[in-house]
């Protein structure tokens, strides 16, 4: 899910991470998208205001990595809030504290993907350290911004149960977390890697078994008290 209700999705180009299982590598390049102004998008969003209001929906900014275009993101969310829209960001959380604090002021919900709580595994998967992601989560807690956690379960990569327990313990005391989704790995975006001539390491990796998926959901659910996805 991209947030509650009917959502208007905006995908921003550019991402600093290089996740091994990314299904949108075509959004990594900052210049891969269509240039539009804040006003152009907000005017288009307004066409669907009735549907979003009726369903309890709103606007979700995804990517790529939305925090990679902080000035545009802040300006867009400011306009959306002024127009009465519920706002959400689908993000890796990789941004400086200053950027995050400024943008959270106009954010109702953060959809935060935590690849692994293990620093070495996280860097291996993404190419970046985990401390900024956890800092973003902490800033949401301080600001009272709701968070939905996402964890993509990749056999042989993000399924270490010791790491899952550590993730659960980290999330347990945080009041900002409304939901935890455990998402089974899939390869529907593999063709994009091939089209872009980027080596794809997970060709032989299969989706997690139902047993493993249920085990991980149970650990996160039992440890946090939240319903997993």
JONOR-V761771 format. One record per backbone hydrogen bond with DSSP energy under -0.5 kcal/mol. NH is the residue of the N-H (numbers start at 1). CO is the residue of the C=O. E is the energy in kcal/mol with one decimal. If there is no record, write none. Layout:
nh:NH co:CO e:E
nh:NH co:CO e:E
//
This chain:
nh:8 co:58 e:-2.4
nh:9 co:7 e:-0.6
nh:10 co:60 e:-2.5
nh:12 co:10 e:-0.6
nh:12 co:62 e:-2.6
nh:14 co:27 e:-3.5
nh:15 co:28 e:-1.7
nh:18 co:126 e:-2.5
nh:20 co:125 e:-1.2
nh:22 co:19 e:-1.6
nh:27 co:24 e:-2.2
nh:28 co:25 e:-1.4
nh:32 co:29 e:-1.8
nh:41 co:37 e:-1.9
nh:42 co:38 e:-2.7
nh:43 co:39 e:-2.3
nh:44 co:40 e:-1.4
nh:45 co:41 e:-2.8
nh:46 co:42 e:-2.1
nh:47 co:43 e:-0.6
nh:47 co:44 e:-1.0
nh:48 co:45 e:-2.1
nh:49 co:46 e:-1.4
nh:52 co:48 e:-2.2
nh:53 co:49 e:-2.8
nh:54 co:50 e:-2.3
nh:55 co:51 e:-1.7
nh:56 co:52 e:-0.9
nh:56 co:53 e:-0.5
nh:57 co:52 e:-3.1
nh:58 co:6 e:-1.3
nh:59 co:86 e:-3.1
nh:60 co:8 e:-2.5
nh:61 co:88 e:-2.6
nh:62 co:10 e:-3.4
nh:62 co:60 e:-0.5
nh:64 co:12 e:-0.6
nh:65 co:14 e:-3.1
nh:66 co:90 e:-0.5
nh:68 co:65 e:-2.1
nh:69 co:66 e:-2.0
nh:70 co:67 e:-0.6
nh:73 co:69 e:-2.7
nh:74 co:70 e:-2.7
nh:75 co:71 e:-2.1
nh:76 co:72 e:-2.9
nh:77 co:73 e:-2.7
nh:78 co:74 e:-2.2
nh:79 co:75 e:-1.9
nh:80 co:76 e:-2.3
nh:81 co:77 e:-2.7
nh:82 co:78 e:-2.1
nh:83 co:79 e:-1.5
nh:84 co:81 e:-1.4
nh:85 co:80 e:-2.7
nh:86 co:57 e:-0.6
nh:88 co:59 e:-2.2
nh:89 co:109 e:-1.9
nh:90 co:61 e:-3.0
nh:91 co:89 e:-0.7
nh:91 co:111 e:-2.7
nh:95 co:93 e:-1.3
nh:100 co:96 e:-2.3
nh:101 co:97 e:-2.8
nh:102 co:98 e:-1.9
nh:103 co:99 e:-1.9
nh:104 co:100 e:-2.6
nh:105 co:101 e:-0.8
nh:106 co:103 e:-1.8
nh:107 co:104 e:-1.8
nh:108 co:87 e:-1.4
nh:109 co:87 e:-1.4
nh:110 co:146 e:-2.5
nh:111 co:89 e:-3.4
nh:112 co:110 e:-0.9
nh:112 co:148 e:-2.2
nh:113 co:91 e:-2.1
nh:113 co:111 e:-0.6
nh:114 co:112 e:-0.7
nh:114 co:150 e:-2.5
nh:115 co:113 e:-0.7
nh:119 co:117 e:-0.6
nh:122 co:118 e:-3.0
nh:123 co:119 e:-2.2
nh:124 co:120 e:-2.0
nh:125 co:121 e:-2.3
nh:126 co:122 e:-2.6
nh:127 co:123 e:-2.3
nh:133 co:130 e:-0.6
nh:134 co:130 e:-2.1
nh:135 co:131 e:-2.0
nh:136 co:132 e:-2.2
nh:137 co:133 e:-1.9
nh:138 co:134 e:-2.2
nh:139 co:135 e:-2.2
nh:140 co:136 e:-1.9
nh:141 co:137 e:-1.8
nh:142 co:138 e:-2.1
nh:143 co:139 e:-2.3
nh:144 co:140 e:-1.1
nh:145 co:140 e:-2.1
nh:146 co:108 e:-1.0
nh:147 co:176 e:-2.4
nh:148 co:110 e:-2.6
nh:149 co:147 e:-0.5
nh:149 co:179 e:-2.7
nh:150 co:112 e:-2.7
nh:151 co:181 e:-2.4
nh:153 co:151 e:-0.6
nh:153 co:183 e:-2.9
nh:154 co:152 e:-0.9
nh:155 co:153 e:-0.6
nh:155 co:206 e:-0.5
nh:157 co:154 e:-2.4
nh:158 co:154 e:-2.5
nh:159 co:154 e:-0.6
nh:164 co:160 e:-2.0
nh:165 co:161 e:-2.5
nh:166 co:162 e:-2.0
nh:167 co:163 e:-2.4
nh:168 co:164 e:-2.5
nh:169 co:165 e:-2.4
nh:170 co:166 e:-2.0
nh:171 co:167 e:-2.1
nh:172 co:168 e:-1.9
nh:173 co:169 e:-0.6
nh:174 co:171 e:-1.7
nh:175 co:173 e:-0.5
nh:177 co:174 e:-0.6
nh:178 co:147 e:-2.8
nh:178 co:176 e:-0.6
nh:179 co:147 e:-1.1
nh:180 co:227 e:-1.3
nh:181 co:149 e:-3.2
nh:183 co:151 e:-2.4
nh:183 co:181 e:-0.7
nh:184 co:182 e:-0.6
nh:185 co:153 e:-2.1
nh:190 co:187 e:-1.6
nh:192 co:189 e:-1.2
nh:193 co:189 e:-1.0
nh:193 co:190 e:-0.5
nh:194 co:190 e:-1.7
nh:195 co:191 e:-2.6
nh:196 co:192 e:-1.9
nh:197 co:194 e:-1.2
nh:198 co:193 e:-2.8
nh:201 co:199 e:-0.6
nh:203 co:200 e:-0.6
nh:205 co:202 e:-1.3
nh:213 co:209 e:-2.6
nh:214 co:210 e:-2.4
nh:215 co:211 e:-2.1
nh:216 co:212 e:-2.5
nh:217 co:213 e:-2.3
nh:218 co:214 e:-2.2
nh:219 co:215 e:-2.2
nh:220 co:216 e:-2.4
nh:221 co:217 e:-2.9
nh:222 co:218 e:-3.0
nh:223 co:219 e:-2.1
nh:224 co:220 e:-1.5
nh:225 co:221 e:-2.6
nh:229 co:180 e:-0.9
//
